[in-house]
Amino acid sequence: MFAAARRRVLYVDHSKFEARALHALLPLSDFDTVIVDAGTPDEHLDRLRRAGIDLVVAGPDNT
């Protein structure tokens, strides 16, 4: 299904950036856009931007 999608968007909240898991779905770079909440630490936002990921920060100022 992922390969057939015209546009791949990931919605993820800040708590997922500090969590560890036994598995991974896909690298973030495989998504066309990654949408995070305003609680996401700047260090993670900077890392995503440096990786060239199309990043949207959703929050009270961006509604």
C-alpha positions in Angstrom: 0.0 0.0 0.0 2.8 2.4 0.8 4.4 1.9 -2.6 1.1 2.6 -4.3 0.4 5.9 -2.5 0.7 9.1 -4.5 1.8 11.1 -1.5 3.2 9.7 1.7 2.6 11.7 4.8 3.6 10.8 8.4 1.9 12.4 11.4 4.0 11.9 14.5 3.9 13.6 18.0 6.9 14.6 20.0 6.8 11.6 22.3 7.8 9.3 19.5 11.2 10.9 19.1 12.5 9.9 22.5 11.0 6.4 22.4 12.8 3.2 21.4 11.1 0.4 19.6 12.1 -3.1 18.5 11.0 -2.4 14.9 10.9 0.4 12.4 8.4 0.9 9.7 10.4 3.0 7.2 13.1 5.7 7.3 11.6 9.2 7.6 13.2 10.1 4.3 10.8 7.7 2.6 7.9 10.0 3.4 7.0 13.0 1.2 6.1 15.1 4.3 6.5 14.6 8.0 4.1 16.5 10.3 5.1 16.9 14.0 3.6 18.8 16.9 5.0 21.9 18.4 6.3 20.0 21.4 9.0 18.3 19.3 12.4 19.4 20.6 14.4 21.7 18.3 17.3 19.2 18.1 15.0 16.8 16.3 13.5 19.5 14.1 17.0 20.6 13.1 18.1 17.1 12.3 15.0 16.4 10.1 15.6 19.7 8.2 19.3 19.0 7.7 18.2 15.6 6.2 16.1 17.4 3.6 12.8 16.2 5.0 9.8 18.3 4.1 8.7 19.1 7.7 5.6 20.8 9.0 5.3 21.8 12.6 1.6 21.8 13.7 0.7 23.8 16.7 -1.4 26.6 18.1 0.2 29.2 15.9 -0.1 27.0 12.8 -3.8 26.1 12.8 
